[in-house]
Amino acid sequence: MKHKATLELSDIKTIAAAAEAHALKNNWAVSISIVDDGGHLLYLQRLDGAAPITAQIAPAKAKTAALGRRESKMYEDIINNGRTSFLSAPDLKGMLEGGVPITVDGQVIGAVGVSGVKSSDDVAIAQAGISALTH
């Protein structure tokens, strides 16, 4: 039987605090979400000034990254490169850049999704959160 790490509440708080700090440092109004490896929502925060829709997009990006075990941008790229039939993939609604998997010892244990600013900045916020956990 294999064993793998799982996200605990303290891990979620560490990721969330670092992601929030990175967003606030840059004056970015975003929503930040964290999911487990099954895409189940563990954390959601909408910072002051973030558009209401970001609270729906961020968890969708995180779920896509967790279930696909890769950054959600990969799906956006597939679609943008002409494979529009991928839009029919079941249960993947966040096929936009901004979802980043959390990997420990080669295993995806969850993901962070961010929405509200330029997609590459959403990724930077997610990565700041994940980096706090892995360092």
C-alpha positions as a Markdown table, in Angstrom:
| # | Residue | x | y | z |
|---|---|---|---|---|
| 1 | Met | 0.0 | 0.0 | 0.0 |
| 2 | Lys | 1.3 | 3.5 | -0.9 |
| 3 | His | 1.2 | 6.4 | 1.5 |
| 4 | Lys | 0.9 | 10.0 | 0.5 |
| 5 | Ala | 0.8 | 13.3 | 2.1 |
| 6 | Thr | -2.5 | 15.1 | 2.6 |
| 7 | Leu | -3.3 | 18.7 | 3.3 |
| 8 | Glu | -4.0 | 19.6 | 6.9 |
| 9 | Leu | -5.6 | 22.7 | 8.3 |
| 10 | Ser | -2.2 | 24.2 | 9.2 |
| 11 | Asp | -1.0 | 23.6 | 5.7 |
| 12 | Ile | -4.0 | 25.3 | 4.2 |
| 13 | Lys | -3.6 | 28.3 | 6.5 |
| 14 | Thr | 0.1 | 28.6 | 5.5 |
| 15 | Ile | -0.7 | 28.5 | 1.8 |
| 16 | Ala | -3.6 | 30.9 | 2.2 |
| 17 | Ala | -1.6 | 33.4 | 4.2 |
| 18 | Ala | 1.3 | 33.5 | 1.8 |
| 19 | Ala | -0.9 | 33.8 | -1.2 |
| 20 | Glu | -2.9 | 36.6 | 0.4 |
| 21 | Ala | 0.3 | 38.4 | 1.4 |
| 22 | His | 1.6 | 38.2 | -2.2 |
| 23 | Ala | -1.7 | 39.6 | -3.6 |
| 24 | Leu | -1.9 | 42.4 | -1.0 |
| 25 | Lys | 1.7 | 43.4 | -1.6 |
| 26 | Asn | 0.8 | 44.0 | -5.2 |
| 27 | Asn | -2.6 | 45.5 | -4.5 |
| 28 | Trp | -4.3 | 42.7 | -6.4 |
| 29 | Ala | -8.0 | 42.2 | -5.6 |
| 30 | Val | -8.4 | 38.4 | -6.1 |
| 31 | Ser | -10.2 | 35.3 | -4.8 |
| 32 | Ile | -7.9 | 32.5 | -3.6 |
| 33 | Ser | -9.1 | 28.9 | -3.3 |
| 34 | Ile | -7.5 | 25.7 | -2.1 |
| 35 | Val | -8.8 | 22.2 | -2.9 |
| 36 | Asp | -7.7 | 18.7 | -2.0 |
| 37 | Asp | -6.6 | 16.1 | -4.6 |
| 38 | Gly | -10.2 | 15.3 | -5.4 |
| 39 | Gly | -11.0 | 18.9 | -6.1 |
| 40 | His | -13.1 | 19.4 | -3.0 |
| 41 | Leu | -13.0 | 23.0 | -1.7 |
| 42 | Leu | -11.0 | 23.4 | 1.5 |
| 43 | Tyr | -10.6 | 27.2 | 1.5 |
| 44 | Leu | -12.0 | 30.2 | -0.3 |
| 45 | Gln | -11.3 | 33.9 | 0.3 |
| 46 | Arg | -12.4 | 36.8 | -1.7 |
| 47 | Leu | -10.2 | 39.9 | -1.0 |
| 48 | Asp | -11.7 | 43.3 | -0.7 |
| 49 | Gly | -12.5 | 44.7 | -4.2 |
| 50 | Ala | -12.4 | 41.4 | -6.0 |
| 51 | Ala | -15.3 | 40.9 | -8.5 |
| 52 | Pro | -17.9 | 38.4 | -7.3 |
| 53 | Ile | -17.4 | 36.1 | -10.2 |
| 54 | Thr | -13.8 | 35.5 | -9.0 |
| 55 | Ala | -15.2 | 33.5 | -6.1 |
| 56 | Gln | -16.6 | 31.0 | -8.6 |
| 57 | Ile | -13.7 | 31.0 | -11.1 |
| 58 | Ala | -10.9 | 30.5 | -8.5 |
| 59 | Pro | -12.3 | 27.2 | -7.1 |
| 60 | Ala | -13.0 | 26.0 | -10.7 |
| 61 | Lys | -9.4 | 26.6 | -11.7 |
| 62 | Ala | -8.1 | 24.8 | -8.5 |
| 63 | Lys | -10.4 | 21.8 | -9.1 |
| 64 | Thr | -9.2 | 21.5 | -12.7 |
| 65 | Ala | -5.6 | 21.6 | -11.6 |
| 66 | Ala | -6.1 | 19.0 | -8.9 |
| 67 | Leu | -8.1 | 16.6 | -11.0 |
| 68 | Gly | -5.9 | 17.0 | -14.1 |
| 69 | Arg | -2.7 | 16.9 | -12.0 |
| 70 | Arg | -1.3 | 19.8 | -14.0 |
| 71 | Glu | -1.6 | 23.5 | -14.2 |
| 72 | Ser | -5.0 | 24.6 | -15.6 |
| 73 | Lys | -3.2 | 26.6 | -18.3 |
| 74 | Met | -2.5 | 23.3 | -20.1 |
| 75 | Tyr | -6.2 | 23.0 | -20.8 |
| 76 | Glu | -6.5 | 26.6 | -21.9 |
| 77 | Asp | -3.6 | 26.0 | -24.3 |
| 78 | Ile | -5.2 | 22.8 | -25.7 |
| 79 | Ile | -8.4 | 24.7 | -26.4 |
| 80 | Asn | -6.7 | 27.8 | -27.8 |
| 81 | Asn | -4.7 | 25.5 | -30.1 |
| 82 | Gly | -7.9 | 24.4 | -31.8 |
| 83 | Arg | -9.1 | 21.3 | -29.8 |
| 84 | Thr | -12.3 | 23.0 | -28.8 |
| 85 | Ser | -14.0 | 19.6 | -28.3 |
| 86 | Phe | -12.1 | 19.6 | -25.0 |
| 87 | Leu | -14.6 | 22.1 | -23.7 |
| 88 | Ser | -16.9 | 19.0 | -23.3 |
| 89 | Ala | -14.6 | 17.4 | -20.8 |
| 90 | Pro | -16.7 | 16.4 | -17.8 |
| 91 | Asp | -16.6 | 18.4 | -14.6 |
| 92 | Leu | -13.8 | 20.7 | -15.7 |
| 93 | Lys | -15.0 | 24.3 | -15.7 |
| 94 | Gly | -11.8 | 26.1 | -14.8 |
| 95 | Met | -9.8 | 25.6 | -18.0 |
| 96 | Leu | -8.1 | 28.9 | -17.6 |
| 97 | Glu | -4.6 | 29.8 | -16.4 |
| 98 | Gly | -4.5 | 30.3 | -12.7 |
| 99 | Gly | -4.9 | 26.8 | -11.2 |
| 100 | Val | -1.6 | 25.2 | -9.8 |
| 101 | Pro | -1.3 | 21.8 | -8.4 |
| 102 | Ile | 0.3 | 21.2 | -5.0 |
| 103 | Thr | 2.8 | 18.4 | -5.3 |
| 104 | Val | 4.6 | 16.6 | -2.5 |
| 105 | Asp | 7.0 | 13.8 | -3.1 |
| 106 | Gly | 5.8 | 13.5 | -6.7 |
| 107 | Gln | 2.1 | 13.2 | -5.7 |
| 108 | Val | -0.5 | 15.8 | -6.3 |
| 109 | Ile | -2.2 | 16.5 | -2.9 |
| 110 | Gly | -4.4 | 19.4 | -3.9 |
| 111 | Ala | -4.3 | 22.7 | -5.8 |
| 112 | Val | -4.5 | 26.4 | -5.5 |
| 113 | Gly | -6.7 | 28.5 | -7.8 |
| 114 | Val | -6.6 | 32.3 | -8.1 |
| 115 | Ser | -8.8 | 34.7 | -10.1 |
| 116 | Gly | -9.0 | 38.4 | -10.4 |
| 117 | Val | -5.9 | 39.8 | -12.1 |
| 118 | Lys | -3.9 | 38.9 | -15.2 |
| 119 | Ser | -3.7 | 35.1 | -15.5 |
| 120 | Ser | 0.1 | 35.0 | -15.1 |
| 121 | Asp | -0.3 | 37.1 | -11.9 |
| 122 | Asp | -3.0 | 34.7 | -10.6 |
| 123 | Val | -0.4 | 31.9 | -11.1 |
| 124 | Ala | 2.3 | 34.0 | -9.2 |
| 125 | Ile | -0.1 | 34.3 | -6.2 |
| 126 | Ala | -0.8 | 30.6 | -6.2 |
| 127 | Gln | 2.8 | 29.7 | -6.5 |
| 128 | Ala | 3.7 | 32.1 | -3.6 |
| 129 | Gly | 1.2 | 30.2 | -1.5 |
| 130 | Ile | 2.5 | 26.8 | -2.5 |
| 131 | Ser | 6.1 | 27.9 | -2.0 |
| 132 | Ala | 5.4 | 28.7 | 1.6 |
| 133 | Leu | 4.3 | 25.2 | 2.2 |
| 134 | Thr | 7.2 | 23.5 | 0.4 |
| 135 | His | 10.0 | 25.7 | 1.9 |
